[in-house]
Amino acid sequence: MNDEPTLFGERAFDDTSQEALPIGAPLAARMRPRSLAEFVGQSHALAPGSGLRTALERGSPPSMILWGPPGTGKTTLARLAAAAGDARLVQLSAVSAGVADLRRAVADAKRLLSASGRRTVLFIDEIHRFNKGQQDAILPYVERGDVTLIGATTENPSFEVNSALLSRTRVVVLRPLEDADILTILDRALADEERGLSGRVRLDPPARAQLAAASGGDARIALNALELAAEIALTRDGEGALVKSADVEEALQRRALRYDKAGDEHYDVISAFIKSVRDSDADAAVYYLARMLEAGEDPLFVARRLVVLSAEDVGLADPHALPLAMAAFQATHAIGMPEALYPLTEATIYLSRAPKSNSGLRAYFGAKDAIDETGALPVPLHLRNAVTGLMRELGYGAGYKYAHDFEKAHVDQQHLPDELAGRTFYVPGEMEDKP
């Protein structure tokens, strides 16, 4: 009978692939799940009967890229995957590791496999930070099965991981944890006698909800904040102290918003901002504006987007929108943050509430399509300047009608090349003043 601890039963496995935690290790490290039974969240990827769950239960974890925001279980899942196949776990950080480190890890993996038949899971944290050459260096070892690769990234692997490596791995998307998941983790940490707080403090229900809401789906943030809030309460009231909302607020101070100015969150939030303005939702637009500015986004980046929005989406439905957006840009450039939030907010609300027309955009790209179809067609002779005698002899300028010689300075004559005569590119929008 095998008395070894199992991964998928109620008992936790003996994780010999990681060093013992030092005395005083953070609560988040101590509470890291030791078995899949303890793993909270990501049911979409680990539901019973799912491909990944089945592979782990069979002890044959696939090479995979774990993509998700911080605190969603990427490192934990890599450790559980290694334990599932009784594999040795080697962890590298792409921030500090290089090709030489990869080759040493693979050489060790080959020796272990040859000597004992035991496989190696190579876990590369922040794999998106490896350049193309470093990612290429991993490829042959994954192809031959020398190692099982598990990469963790907060960035979209479609853009950050080589297509050849992607084709040989499975991408597992991890989502921010739900508030209910965070609450489960907090309750477990409060009660756990071996690794947690062992009932030393109680958590006031409003403080409990506040921790879940403030975590942003990141279990690490929630546990770190709980640990500090518990220390504050224990120092004040001793054993059995009640952790209150004020303790949580002091522990959190000002939560860092999950926003990478060079990554997916940057593009997701600015996309939501643009579409909210375009769809005339001022409340959502201001919300996403605040998300960007509070997370440290360059205010001039936002101001430039407002200028584009004023011309692209408001356009001729409100010709005042462009100068107003330009004024907001200039004000932002002149005064900087934090005061720049005022003109940026005003411009955001104005553009959101303004009537919308993209007739200018449609007109330009309609003309571009015509150019792509027909090339550089000859300008009609009567529109050409006759600056020499030869040009006059060739008919340049002949028959041209000077608009100001006609009533209301309006003249009916052909301006487009002959092949495009009668084509319409500009169609006024419903909200525009018609000429």
C-alpha positions as CSV (number, residue, x, y, z in Angstrom):
1,M,0.0,0.0,0.0
2,N,1.3,3.4,-0.9
3,D,1.4,5.7,2.1
4,E,2.8,8.7,0.2
5,P,0.6,11.8,0.3
6,T,-1.5,12.3,-2.8
7,L,-2.1,15.4,-4.9
8,F,-5.8,14.8,-5.6
9,G,-7.0,13.4,-2.4
10,E,-7.6,15.3,0.8
11,R,-4.0,14.9,1.9
12,A,-1.4,17.3,0.6
13,F,1.7,16.1,-1.2
14,D,5.2,16.6,0.2
15,D,6.5,19.3,-2.1
16,T,10.2,18.3,-2.1
17,S,10.7,20.4,-5.3
18,Q,10.7,23.7,-3.3
19,E,12.7,24.8,-0.4
20,A,11.1,24.9,3.1
21,L,9.6,28.3,3.8
22,P,11.7,30.4,6.2
23,I,10.5,31.4,9.6
24,G,8.3,34.5,9.3
25,A,7.3,33.7,5.7
26,P,4.4,35.9,4.5
27,L,0.9,34.6,5.0
28,A,0.4,34.4,1.3
29,A,3.4,32.1,0.9
30,R,2.3,29.9,3.8
31,M,-1.2,29.6,2.5
32,R,-0.2,28.5,-1.0
33,P,-2.3,25.5,-1.9
34,R,-0.5,22.2,-1.5
35,S,-3.1,20.1,-3.4
36,L,-5.6,20.7,-6.1
37,A,-8.3,20.2,-3.4
38,E,-7.1,23.4,-1.8
39,F,-6.9,25.3,-5.1
40,V,-9.6,28.0,-5.3
41,G,-11.0,29.5,-8.5
42,Q,-10.3,28.9,-12.2
43,S,-13.1,26.3,-12.5
44,H,-13.3,27.1,-16.2
45,A,-9.9,25.5,-16.6
46,L,-9.9,22.9,-13.9
47,A,-13.4,21.7,-13.8
48,P,-13.8,17.9,-13.4
49,G,-13.6,16.2,-16.8
50,S,-11.7,19.2,-18.4
51,G,-8.7,18.4,-20.4
52,L,-6.2,20.0,-18.0
53,R,-7.8,18.4,-14.9
54,T,-7.7,15.0,-16.6
55,A,-4.1,15.4,-17.6
56,L,-3.1,16.2,-14.1
57,E,-5.1,13.4,-12.6
58,R,-3.3,11.0,-15.0
59,G,0.1,12.4,-13.9
60,S,1.0,13.7,-17.3
61,P,0.9,17.5,-17.2
62,P,1.3,19.1,-20.7
63,S,3.7,21.9,-21.6
64,M,1.6,25.0,-21.2
65,I,1.6,28.8,-21.0
66,L,-0.4,30.1,-18.0
67,W,-1.7,33.5,-18.9
68,G,-3.4,35.7,-16.3
69,P,-3.1,38.7,-13.9
70,P,-1.0,38.5,-10.7
71,G,-2.3,36.5,-7.8
72,T,-4.5,34.1,-9.8
73,G,-2.5,30.9,-9.1
74,K,0.0,30.6,-12.0
75,T,3.0,29.5,-9.8
76,T,0.8,27.3,-7.6
77,L,-0.6,25.5,-10.6
78,A,2.9,24.9,-11.9
79,R,3.9,23.3,-8.6
80,L,0.7,21.2,-8.5
81,A,1.4,20.1,-12.1
82,A,4.9,19.0,-11.3
83,A,3.7,17.1,-8.2
84,A,1.0,15.4,-10.2
85,G,3.6,13.7,-12.4
86,D,6.1,13.2,-9.5
87,A,8.3,15.5,-11.5
88,R,11.2,17.6,-10.3
89,L,10.3,21.3,-10.5
90,V,12.9,23.7,-11.6
91,Q,11.9,27.4,-11.4
92,L,13.6,30.2,-13.4
93,S,12.7,33.8,-13.7
94,A,12.9,35.3,-17.2
95,V,13.9,38.6,-15.5
96,S,17.3,37.2,-14.4
97,A,17.8,33.9,-16.3
98,G,19.6,33.5,-19.6
99,V,20.3,30.8,-22.2
100,A,23.1,29.4,-20.1
101,D,20.7,28.8,-17.2
102,L,18.3,27.1,-19.5
103,R,20.9,24.8,-20.8
104,R,22.1,23.9,-17.4
105,A,18.5,23.1,-16.3
106,V,18.0,20.9,-19.3
107,A,21.3,19.1,-18.8
108,D,20.3,18.3,-15.3
109,A,16.9,17.2,-16.5
110,K,18.4,14.8,-19.0
111,R,20.7,13.3,-16.3
112,L,17.8,12.8,-13.9
113,L,15.6,11.2,-16.6
114,S,18.4,8.9,-17.6
115,A,19.3,7.9,-14.1
116,S,15.9,7.5,-12.5
117,G,13.3,8.0,-15.2
118,R,12.0,11.0,-13.3
119,R,10.9,13.9,-15.4
120,T,11.5,17.7,-14.9
121,V,9.0,20.5,-15.1
122,L,10.8,23.7,-16.1
123,F,8.7,26.6,-14.8
124,I,9.7,30.0,-16.3
125,D,8.1,32.9,-14.6
126,E,7.4,36.0,-16.7
127,I,8.3,34.1,-19.8
128,H,7.2,37.1,-21.9
129,R,10.5,38.8,-20.8
130,F,12.6,36.3,-22.7
131,N,13.6,37.7,-26.1
132,K,13.1,35.7,-29.3
133,G,16.6,34.1,-29.1
134,Q,16.0,32.9,-25.6
135,Q,12.6,31.5,-26.5
136,D,14.1,29.8,-29.5
137,A,16.6,28.2,-27.2
138,I,13.8,26.4,-25.2
139,L,12.1,25.1,-28.3
140,P,14.2,21.9,-29.1
141,Y,14.1,20.7,-25.5
142,V,10.3,21.0,-25.5
143,E,10.0,19.3,-28.9
144,R,12.1,16.3,-27.7
145,G,10.4,16.1,-24.4
146,D,13.5,16.7,-22.4
147,V,11.4,18.9,-20.1
148,T,7.8,19.8,-19.6
149,L,7.6,23.6,-20.0
150,I,5.3,25.7,-18.0
151,G,5.5,29.4,-18.6
152,A,3.7,32.1,-16.7
153,T,2.9,35.5,-18.1
154,T,0.7,38.5,-17.4
155,E,0.9,39.5,-21.1
156,N,-1.0,38.2,-24.1
157,P,1.1,35.2,-25.3
158,S,-0.1,35.8,-28.9
159,F,2.1,38.9,-28.9
160,E,4.9,38.0,-26.5
161,V,5.6,34.3,-27.1
162,N,7.1,32.9,-30.3
163,S,4.5,31.2,-32.5
164,A,6.7,28.1,-32.8
165,L,6.7,27.8,-29.0
166,L,3.0,28.5,-28.8
167,S,2.3,25.7,-31.2
168,R,4.0,23.3,-28.9
169,T,2.3,24.4,-25.7
170,R,-1.3,24.8,-24.5
171,V,-2.4,28.3,-23.4
172,V,-4.4,28.2,-20.2
173,V,-6.1,31.5,-19.4
174,L,-6.5,32.3,-15.7
175,R,-9.0,34.9,-14.7
176,P,-9.0,37.3,-11.7
177,L,-10.5,35.5,-8.8
178,E,-14.1,36.3,-7.9
179,D,-15.0,37.9,-4.6
180,A,-16.4,34.6,-3.4
181,D,-13.1,32.9,-4.1
182,I,-11.2,35.6,-2.2
183,L,-13.5,35.3,0.7
184,T,-13.0,31.5,0.8
185,I,-9.2,32.1,0.8
186,L,-9.5,34.7,3.6
187,D,-11.7,32.4,5.8
188,R,-9.3,29.6,5.3
189,A,-6.3,31.7,6.3
190,L,-8.1,32.9,9.4
191,A,-8.9,29.4,10.6
192,D,-5.9,27.4,9.5
193,E,-4.0,26.3,12.6
194,E,-0.8,25.1,10.8
195,R,-0.2,27.8,8.3
196,G,-2.7,30.5,8.9
197,L,-3.8,32.8,11.7
198,S,-5.2,30.0,13.8
199,G,-8.2,32.0,15.0
200,R,-6.0,34.7,16.6
201,V,-8.2,37.4,15.2
202,R,-11.7,37.9,14.1
203,L,-12.7,39.7,10.9
204,D,-15.5,42.2,11.0
205,P,-18.0,41.4,8.1
206,P,-17.5,44.9,6.5
207,A,-13.8,44.5,6.7
208,R,-14.0,41.1,5.2
209,A,-16.0,42.4,2.2
210,Q,-13.6,45.4,1.9
211,L,-10.6,43.0,1.6
212,A,-12.3,41.0,-1.1
213,A,-13.3,44.2,-3.1
214,A,-9.9,45.8,-2.7
215,S,-7.9,42.8,-3.8
216,G,-8.9,43.2,-7.5
217,G,-9.1,39.4,-7.9
218,D,-5.5,38.9,-6.5
219,A,-5.3,36.4,-3.7
220,R,-1.8,37.6,-2.8
221,I,-3.0,41.2,-2.2
222,A,-5.9,40.0,-0.1
223,L,-3.7,37.8,2.1
224,N,-0.9,40.3,2.5
225,A,-3.5,43.0,3.5
226,L,-5.2,40.5,5.9
227,E,-1.9,39.7,7.6
228,L,-1.0,43.4,8.1
229,A,-4.5,44.3,9.3
230,A,-4.3,41.4,11.8
231,E,-1.0,42.7,13.1
232,I,-2.5,46.2,13.6
233,A,-5.5,44.7,15.5
234,L,-3.4,42.4,17.6
235,T,-1.0,45.2,18.6
236,R,-4.0,47.3,19.6
237,D,-6.3,44.7,21.3
238,G,-4.3,41.5,21.8
239,E,-5.4,37.9,21.1
240,G,-8.9,37.6,19.7
241,A,-8.9,41.1,18.3
242,L,-11.5,42.2,15.9
243,V,-10.1,43.4,12.6
244,K,-12.1,46.4,11.5
245,S,-12.5,48.3,8.3
246,A,-10.1,51.0,9.5
247,D,-7.4,48.3,10.0
248,V,-7.9,47.0,6.5
249,E,-7.8,50.5,5.1
250,E,-4.5,51.2,6.9
251,A,-3.1,48.0,5.7
252,L,-4.1,48.6,2.1
253,Q,-3.1,52.3,2.2
254,R,-3.6,53.1,-1.5
255,R,-4.0,49.9,-3.5
256,A,-1.9,49.8,-6.6
257,L,-4.3,49.4,-9.5
258,R,-3.6,46.5,-11.9
259,Y,-2.5,48.5,-14.9
260,D,0.6,47.8,-17.0
261,K,1.3,50.8,-19.2
262,A,3.0,48.5,-21.7
263,G,0.7,45.5,-21.5
264,D,-2.8,44.2,-22.1
265,E,-4.4,46.2,-19.3
266,H,-3.2,49.4,-21.0
267,Y,-4.9,48.5,-24.2
268,D,-8.0,47.1,-22.6
269,V,-8.7,50.2,-20.6
270,I,-8.0,52.7,-23.3
271,S,-10.2,50.7,-25.6
272,A,-13.0,50.8,-23.1
273,F,-12.4,54.5,-22.7
274,I,-12.6,55.2,-26.4
275,K,-15.7,53.1,-26.9
276,S,-17.5,54.7,-23.9
277,V,-17.0,58.2,-25.3
278,R,-18.0,57.0,-28.8
279,D,-21.2,55.4,-27.3
280,S,-22.0,58.6,-25.4
281,D,-21.7,57.0,-22.0
282,A,-20.1,59.8,-20.0
283,D,-20.2,57.9,-16.7
284,A,-18.2,55.0,-18.1
285,A,-15.8,57.3,-19.9
286,V,-15.0,59.2,-16.7
287,Y,-14.5,55.9,-14.9
288,Y,-12.0,54.6,-17.4
289,L,-10.3,58.0,-17.4
290,A,-9.9,57.8,-13.7
291,R,-8.6,54.2,-14.0
292,M,-5.8,55.4,-16.3
293,L,-4.8,58.5,-14.5
294,E,-4.9,57.0,-11.0
295,A,-2.7,54.1,-12.2
296,G,-0.1,56.6,-13.5
297,E,-0.9,56.7,-17.2
298,D,0.7,59.6,-19.1
299,P,-2.0,62.3,-19.2
300,L,-0.8,63.5,-22.6
301,F,-1.5,60.0,-24.0
302,V,-5.1,60.4,-22.9
303,A,-5.2,63.9,-24.2
304,R,-4.1,62.8,-27.6
305,R,-6.8,60.2,-27.7
306,L,-9.4,62.8,-26.9
307,V,-8.1,64.9,-29.8
308,V,-8.5,61.9,-32.1
309,L,-12.0,61.1,-30.7
310,S,-13.1,64.7,-31.3
311,A,-12.3,64.4,-35.0
312,E,-13.0,60.8,-35.7
313,D,-16.2,60.2,-33.7
314,V,-17.7,63.6,-33.0
315,G,-16.5,65.2,-36.2
316,L,-18.7,67.6,-38.1
317,A,-21.7,66.9,-35.9
318,D,-20.0,69.4,-33.5
319,P,-17.2,71.3,-35.0
320,H,-16.4,72.9,-31.6
321,A,-15.3,69.5,-30.3
322,L,-11.8,69.5,-32.0
323,P,-10.7,72.9,-30.7
324,L,-12.0,72.0,-27.2
325,A,-10.0,68.8,-27.2
326,M,-7.0,70.6,-28.4
327,A,-7.4,73.1,-25.6
328,A,-7.5,70.2,-23.1
329,F,-4.3,68.8,-24.7
330,Q,-2.6,72.2,-24.4
331,A,-3.8,72.7,-20.8
332,T,-2.6,69.2,-19.9
333,H,0.8,69.9,-21.4
334,A,1.0,73.3,-19.6
335,I,-0.1,72.3,-16.1
336,G,0.6,68.6,-15.8
337,M,-0.9,66.3,-13.1
338,P,-2.8,66.4,-10.8
339,E,-4.5,69.5,-12.1
340,A,-4.7,68.2,-15.6
341,L,-7.4,65.9,-14.5
342,Y,-9.9,68.9,-14.7
343,P,-9.5,69.7,-18.4
344,L,-9.3,66.0,-19.2
345,T,-12.5,65.3,-17.4
346,E,-14.3,68.2,-18.9
347,A,-13.2,67.2,-22.4
348,T,-14.2,63.6,-21.8
349,I,-17.7,64.6,-20.6
350,Y,-18.1,67.1,-23.5
351,L,-17.1,64.6,-26.1
352,S,-19.3,61.9,-24.6
353,R,-22.3,64.2,-24.6
354,A,-21.7,65.6,-28.0
355,P,-23.6,64.4,-31.1
356,K,-21.6,62.0,-33.2
357,S,-20.7,61.7,-36.9
358,N,-17.9,59.8,-38.6
359,S,-18.6,61.3,-42.0
360,G,-15.1,62.7,-42.3
361,L,-13.6,59.3,-41.7
362,R,-15.9,57.6,-44.2
363,A,-15.2,60.3,-46.7
364,Y,-11.5,60.0,-46.5
365,F,-11.4,56.2,-46.6
366,G,-13.9,56.2,-49.5
367,A,-11.5,58.4,-51.4
368,K,-8.6,56.2,-50.4
369,D,-10.4,53.2,-51.7
370,A,-11.0,54.9,-55.0
371,I,-7.2,55.8,-55.3
372,D,-6.3,52.2,-54.5
373,E,-8.7,51.0,-57.3
374,T,-7.7,53.5,-60.0
375,G,-4.3,54.9,-59.1
376,A,-3.2,58.5,-59.7
377,L,-5.7,59.6,-62.3
378,P,-5.1,62.8,-64.3
379,V,-6.4,66.1,-62.8
380,P,-9.0,67.6,-65.2
381,L,-7.3,70.2,-67.5
382,H,-9.5,73.1,-66.4
383,L,-8.3,72.7,-62.8
384,R,-4.7,72.9,-63.7
385,N,-2.7,76.2,-63.5
386,A,-1.5,77.4,-66.9
387,V,1.8,79.0,-65.8
388,T,3.5,78.8,-69.2
389,G,2.5,79.4,-72.8
390,L,2.8,75.7,-73.6
391,M,0.4,74.8,-70.8
392,R,-2.1,77.3,-72.1
393,E,-1.8,75.8,-75.6
394,L,-2.4,72.3,-74.1
395,G,-5.7,73.5,-72.6
396,Y,-4.5,74.0,-69.0
397,G,-7.1,76.1,-67.1
398,A,-9.4,76.4,-70.2
399,G,-13.0,76.8,-69.1
400,Y,-12.3,77.1,-65.4
401,K,-15.1,78.9,-63.6
402,Y,-14.0,81.2,-60.7
403,A,-16.4,80.5,-57.8
404,H,-16.6,84.1,-56.6
405,D,-18.0,85.2,-59.9
406,F,-21.1,83.2,-59.2
407,E,-24.0,83.7,-56.8
408,K,-23.2,82.5,-53.3
409,A,-19.8,81.6,-54.6
410,H,-21.2,78.3,-55.7
411,V,-20.2,76.9,-59.1
412,D,-21.2,73.6,-60.7
413,Q,-18.2,72.1,-62.6
414,Q,-16.4,68.8,-62.6
415,H,-13.5,68.5,-60.1
416,L,-12.9,64.8,-59.9
417,P,-11.0,63.0,-62.6
418,D,-13.1,61.9,-65.5
419,E,-13.1,58.2,-64.4
420,L,-14.5,59.2,-61.0
421,A,-17.0,61.9,-62.2
422,G,-20.2,61.7,-60.1
423,R,-18.6,59.6,-57.3
424,T,-19.7,60.7,-53.8
425,F,-17.4,60.3,-50.8
426,Y,-18.8,62.7,-48.2
427,V,-22.3,61.8,-47.0
428,P,-23.4,64.2,-44.1
429,G,-24.3,62.4,-40.9
430,E,-27.8,62.7,-39.4
431,M,-26.5,65.1,-36.7
432,E,-24.6,67.4,-39.0
433,D,-25.7,70.8,-40.4
434,K,-26.3,70.1,-44.1
435,P,-24.5,72.4,-46.5
